[in-house]
Amino acid sequence: MIAETLTAKTHAPRATRNCSDVEWKARTDLAAAYKLFDRLGMTDLIYTHMSARIPHTPDHFLINPYGLMFHEVTPDNLVTVDIDGNLVEEREGDAINPAGFTIHSAVHHARPDVGAVIHLHTDAGMAVSAQADGLLPITQHSLRWYNRIAYHTYEGIALDLAERERLVADLGGHHSMILRNHGLLTVGQDVAEAAVLMYYLEMACRQQVMALSGGRPLVTPSPEVCEHTAQQYERAYPRAGVLEWDALLRWLDGSSGPTGPR
């Protein structure tokens, strides 16, 4: 069952875990994503979540302990959960967000191609999720998603496991989805892809909110140019995260770097 306690602890280092190198890589990348989005200010206290499938155990995934803020998440204290919601190797204080389990278990179960899932409640993402037209094709960033983003109708806080079927049906084969009146979701082959997609999806939403707030008519490229640009993202560049992830890790490890959205 899903634990209901809100407490979580920082546990001992890897030496006491005896996990494989491939699992430790998944843990370190996922913890880095939490650190990244904390540094970028894209958090909601303890209430949003990211997960990563354990590659050699595909029915198990890692997720943040319920009760920790993003900056408190480490490779070691990530919680292992199976597709049915059972905590694997449960330790004192381990717990997960029930809504987080609903969303992440749905995607990991339905999409074996997905190695990581990120769901955030960002200001701009939630603002665009409430706009009837959704994401507009008005900036170069947003054109990555031209006719390539899914939408899921709001059903309340994601506590009803029955919602999982509808959520994954709406996601289909897409890598990104706007949860209406709720927030953003991205998936990827690995943490790097999902994280970079989330960064740029949030940037596209921020730019849209800023453009609409100007009160002036907007310029929208032709459908032909929009489709051409979306195909350029798919064909002319490696998938998201391939070029950016190592640079982001260097930034996280250093004491200085660019500032992100606040």
N, C-alpha and C positions, 0 to 999 in steps of 0.2 A: 504494500500500500504506500501511498504518498504520505510522508511524514508531515505532521501539522505544526510541529514546533517551529518557532521563529528564530531559534538560536543556531549559531554556527561558530566553529572554532578554527583557529589556525593550527594545523597539525604539524607533525614532525617532517623533516626533509625527506627527499627521495630515498635515502638509504634505508628508511624503515618501510618503504612501500614495496620494494622488490618488483617494480613494474618494468616492462620491456622498454627498449629504446624507442620503439615506434609509438608506444603510449606516452612516453615522456615528451617526445616531440609534439604530439597533439596537445599535451598539457601546457607546454611552454608557449606554443603558438596561441592557444586560447587565452591563457593568462596575459599574454602580450596584447591581445585585442582588448581585453578589459582595461588594461593600463592605457592603451591608445585612446579609447573613447572617453575614459576619465580625463585624460589630459586635454582632449578636445572639448570637454564640457558637455558631452552628449550622453548624460546620465539622467536617471530618475530615482535618486536615492537607491533603494534596494530592489526596485520593482521591474527592472527590465533584465533581459537575459540573452546569453549567447551559448551555443553548444557546439561540440565537435564529436563526431563519431570516432570511436577507437578503431583504427583500421583493421586490426586482426580479430576484432570482436564486433562485427557490424551491428549486432543487436544491443550494444551498449554505447551510451554516449555520455560525455562529460558536460556538466553545467555548473553554474555558480551556486554556492551554498546560499540558501535563503537567509537573509538577515545581514549579509555583508554588502558593503558598498563596493563599487568597481575597484577602487584603489586598494581594497583589502584582499582581493582575489589573487591567489598565487597558484603556481602549477600544482602544488601539493594539496591545497585545500579544495580544489575542484571535486565535485561529487560525481560518482559514477552511477548511472541509472540505466535500467533495462527498458525495453520498449513497453513493458507492462506497468512501469512506474515503481518497480522495486528498487530500493537502494542496494547497490552491490558493495559488499564489504563495509556495511554500515558501521560508522563510528559515532561515539557520543557527540551529540550536537549537530550531526549531519541532517540536513533537510533541504527540500527544494520547493520553489514557488509552484503551487498547484496549477496556476495559469500558464506558467512556463512549461510545465510538463505537457499540458494539453497541446500547446503550439508545437513544441519541439518534437515530441514523440510522434505527432501526426506526420510531420515532414520526413523525419528519419525513417519511419515505417513505410511511407508511400514512395519515397524517392531514394532508391539505393545508390543513385549517382551522387547524392549530396553528402559531403563530408562535414559541412559546418552550416549552422543556421544562426542568424543574428536578428534580433528583434529589439527595436529601440523606440522610446517615446520622446523624440526630439521636438522642439518647439515648431520648427518649420515643417517637419514631417507630419505632425499632428494637424497643423494649420492646413496644409494641402489635402490631407485626408478628409477634411471637412468641406472642401470646395467641390462643388458639383461636377466641374469639368476635369477634376483630377490633375495629373501632371501635364502641363502645357508644353508643346514643342517650341519653346521660345529662346532657349539658350543652347550652346553647343553641348554643355553637360547633359541637359535634359534629352537631347536627341539620341543618346545611347539607348533610351527606353522608348523610342518612337514605335508605337504598335507592339511593344515588347514588355509590357508591364501588366501584372494582374491586379485585380481589386477584389476585396472580400468585404461583404456587407457586415456592419457592426451588429453583434448579437448580445452585447453585454460583456462583462468581464469573462475571460475565457476559462470558466470553471466547469463547463459542461463538456464531457468527453465526446458527446454526440456531435459537437461542432467540428471535430477533427475531420470527418468525412467531407464536410462542405468546404472547409478551409483548403484541404489539399486538392479538391476538385477545382476550386477557383485558381489555385496556384498553377495547376497543370504542369507544363514543362518549363515555365518561366523561372528566371533566377531572382526576380524581384517582385514584391507585391506591396500595395498600399492597403493597409487595413483601415477601412473607412471609420472616421471618428476615433481613431485609435493610434496609428503610428505606421512604422515602416518595417519591412521584413526583407532580408536578402539571404540567399543561399549560395553555396559554392562547392567546388570539388574539395576545397580545403579552407582553412580559416583565412588565409591571405586573400583569396578571391572574394569571399563573402564580406570581409572587412572593407576592402577597397571599393566594392560595389556600394556598400552602405555609406561610406564617406561621400562618394560622388552623388548618390541619390539624395542625401541630405543637402549637399551643395546645390543641386538642381532645385530642390524645394525652397531653400533659402533665397535663391536668385528669383524664383517665381514670386514669392511673397514680397520681396523688395521691388520687383518690377510692377506688380499690381498696386503697390502702395504709392507709386509715383503719380497716379491719377492721369496719365497720358496714354494715348493709343499705343498698342504694342505692335511690333513688326514680327510676323510669323513667316518663316521660310516656306516655300512651296512644298507640297507633299512629296514631289520628286526629290528635292534637296534633302528633306527630312529623312526619307528612306535611304538615300545615298549615304548620308552621314551615319545612320545607324549601321549600315553594312560596312562602312569604313571601320567603325569600332570593332565589328566582328571579324573582319578579314585582314585589316592592315596592322593590327596590334595584337600582341599576345593577350590571353585572357587576363582579366583584372587580377592584380596581385603578383603576377610573374615579375614585372619590372619594379614594382613599388615596395614589396614587403621587406626586403633586406634593408632598403633605405629607411623605412619606418622603424625597423628594429634598431638600427644605428641611432636614430633620433631618440628613441626611448631609452637607450643605454647611455646617451650623452647628457650633459648638463645644460645644453642649449639647443635651440632649434626653432623652427617656425611656430607661430601661435595659430591655433585653429579656432573654429567657431565657438562663440560663447553666448 
